[in-house]
């Protein structure tokens, strides 16, 4: 029996979560994304700071016929991630161990992958092809397992300021108070704005 694409993705997520923590002595903290609506598998944050990156993880378990690692991502054209804080992580797993990793920010991934129509032209498939031991366009993004976390930290620290939350910024969520019957409740001292 063969590992499915879904299983391979989940294995890549788990390996990435484990090695991002292990190789940084816990400086990186991964968070699992439950609703994988936009291909975001993990969010990794720097402990004690509000700096983070979104990650899509892919695990590959064999080399292609020409000796390269192959992985694909499919999107609608207008949903292809373009933000530098979005990082594709591809790991080659051989003999039950992660051997080689590629950590590629979205702008570089989009530029270096080949693009092909998918699903009757309604979507675009990005084709990642890289050699684990030879020079190619993805060589600058290739790393060993022991350097996965430090490389992620390096990428996160180099992100442009407009991709990071402002220092001291906090996520605030608000809701409209409802009565037990599900009706809006007016809170004294709070005015509703007209749309």
C-alpha distance (Angstrom), angle and dihedral (degrees) to the residues before:
residue distance angle dihedral
X1 . . .
X2 3.81 . .
X3 3.82 128.8 .
X4 3.81 109.9 -105.6
X5 3.80 123.8 -127.8
X6 3.81 89.7 -108.5
X7 3.80 91.3 52.4
X8 3.81 91.5 46.4
X9 3.80 89.7 52.4
X10 3.78 92.3 50.3
X11 3.81 91.7 48.0
X12 3.81 89.0 52.0
X13 3.82 90.1 50.8
X14 3.81 92.8 50.5
X15 3.81 93.7 46.3
X16 3.79 90.6 48.4
X17 3.81 92.6 48.9
X18 3.81 92.4 49.1
X19 3.80 98.1 44.2
X20 3.81 95.1 42.3
X21 3.81 88.0 59.9
X22 3.81 97.7 37.5
X23 3.79 96.8 48.7
X24 3.83 93.8 48.4
X25 3.82 97.3 43.1
X26 3.80 87.7 -115.1
X27 3.82 97.5 -49.0
X28 3.82 89.4 124.9
X29 3.78 119.1 59.8
X30 3.83 117.1 -164.0
X31 3.80 122.5 -151.9
X32 3.81 121.9 -161.2
X33 3.80 115.2 -128.9
X34 3.78 108.7 -137.6
X35 3.81 98.1 -168.6
X36 3.79 103.3 53.3
X37 3.82 92.6 -171.8
X38 3.80 96.5 137.0
X39 3.83 100.6 33.7
X40 3.84 91.4 -97.8
X41 3.82 104.2 143.5
X42 3.79 101.7 172.6
X43 3.76 139.2 6.8
X44 3.78 113.8 -149.3
X45 3.80 120.9 -161.6
X46 3.76 132.4 -169.9
X47 3.81 107.5 -115.5
X48 3.78 112.5 -108.7
X49 3.80 94.1 12.4
X50 3.78 134.7 79.8
X51 3.80 92.2 -126.2
X52 3.80 116.3 119.1
X53 3.79 146.0 154.6
X54 3.79 133.7 -148.5
X55 3.78 115.2 -127.4
X56 3.75 136.4 -160.8
X57 3.79 110.8 -161.7
X58 3.80 126.4 -156.9
X59 3.80 126.6 -179.7
X60 3.81 122.4 -158.9
X61 3.81 122.3 -166.5
X62 3.78 102.8 -169.1
X63 3.76 142.5 24.7
X64 3.78 121.6 -106.8
X65 3.81 121.1 -113.2
X66 3.81 91.8 -87.7
X67 3.80 92.5 49.6
X68 3.78 97.9 -100.0
X69 3.79 134.8 125.0
X70 3.79 112.8 -116.7
X71 3.79 129.9 -162.3
X72 3.80 133.7 157.6
X73 3.80 136.6 -155.5
X74 3.81 122.0 -165.5
X75 3.81 124.9 -155.8
X76 3.75 143.1 156.3
X77 3.81 104.8 -101.0
X78 3.80 94.1 -110.7
X79 3.82 93.0 50.8
X80 3.81 99.6 53.8
X81 3.83 105.3 125.4
X82 3.80 111.1 -113.3
X83 3.79 102.8 166.7
X84 3.84 115.7 110.7
X85 3.82 88.9 -134.8
X86 3.83 87.8 66.8
X87 3.81 107.6 87.8
X88 3.79 127.8 -171.5
X89 3.80 112.8 -146.8
X90 3.79 118.7 -165.3
X91 3.80 120.4 -178.1
X92 3.79 128.4 -169.4
X93 3.81 110.5 -144.6
X94 3.81 117.2 -165.5
X95 3.82 126.6 171.2
X96 3.82 89.8 1.3
X97 3.82 94.4 -57.9
X98 3.81 133.8 99.2
X99 3.81 106.4 -110.9
X100 3.81 108.5 171.7
X101 3.81 132.9 10.9
X102 3.79 134.1 -163.7
X103 3.82 119.3 -158.6
X104 3.80 107.8 -169.5
X105 3.82 125.2 174.8
X106 3.82 112.4 -134.0
X107 3.83 97.7 -108.5
X108 3.82 90.5 55.4
X109 3.80 93.0 41.4
X110 3.81 91.2 52.0
X111 3.80 91.8 48.0
X112 3.82 97.2 46.0
X113 3.80 102.4 39.4
X114 3.77 122.2 82.2
X115 3.80 114.9 -115.5
X116 3.80 124.4 -142.3
X117 3.81 134.3 173.2
X118 3.79 113.6 -100.4
X119 3.79 136.7 -171.0
X120 3.78 95.2 19.7
X121 3.79 93.8 -41.7
X122 3.80 94.0 -60.3
X123 3.80 91.6 110.9
X124 3.79 140.4 29.9
X125 3.79 124.2 -124.6
X126 3.80 117.8 -151.4
X127 3.82 111.4 -150.8
X128 3.81 117.3 -151.7
X129 3.83 114.4 -162.3
X130 3.80 121.7 171.6
X131 3.78 138.6 153.2
X132 3.80 117.8 -123.9
X133 3.81 93.8 -145.2
X134 3.82 109.0 18.1
X135 3.79 134.1 73.0
X136 3.81 116.2 -93.0
X137 3.80 139.4 137.6
X138 3.82 91.6 -73.5
X139 3.82 96.6 50.1
X140 3.85 93.3 101.7
X141 3.82 88.5 59.3
X142 3.82 96.8 47.3
X143 3.80 120.1 106.3
X144 3.78 143.7 162.2
X145 3.79 124.3 -104.9
X146 3.82 93.4 -103.5
X147 3.83 89.6 58.6
X148 3.82 100.1 47.3
X149 3.81 96.0 99.5
X150 3.82 96.6 39.5
X151 3.82 90.0 49.0
X152 3.82 91.1 50.1
X153 3.82 89.4 49.5
X154 3.80 89.7 50.1
X155 3.82 91.6 51.4
X156 3.81 93.1 45.7
X157 3.81 93.0 47.7
X158 3.82 90.7 50.4
X159 3.81 94.7 52.3
X160 3.80 115.1 122.2
X161 3.83 112.9 -99.2
X162 3.82 92.6 -112.5
X163 3.82 90.4 63.3
X164 3.82 92.9 56.7
X165 3.78 128.0 73.8
X166 3.80 113.5 -104.9
X167 3.82 114.3 -95.8
X168 3.79 108.4 -87.4
X169 3.81 93.1 14.2
X170 3.79 116.1 146.3
X171 3.77 131.8 -165.3
X172 3.76 109.1 -116.4
X173 3.78 121.5 -168.9
X174 3.76 123.0 -167.6
X175 3.74 132.9 -173.9
X176 3.76 135.9 -169.4
X177 3.80 110.2 -106.5
X178 3.80 112.8 -118.2
X179 3.78 131.1 -163.9
X180 3.83 119.6 -123.7
X181 3.82 85.5 -95.3
X182 3.82 91.0 57.6
X183 3.81 96.5 -107.0
X184 3.80 124.0 135.1
X185 3.78 113.7 -96.5
X186 3.80 120.8 -146.8
X187 3.77 111.2 -129.3
X188 3.81 113.5 -149.3
X189 3.78 113.5 -111.1
X190 3.81 94.8 17.5
X191 3.78 119.2 105.5
X192 3.76 122.9 -157.4
X193 3.77 114.7 -133.9
X194 3.75 119.2 -132.2
X195 3.81 112.9 -117.0
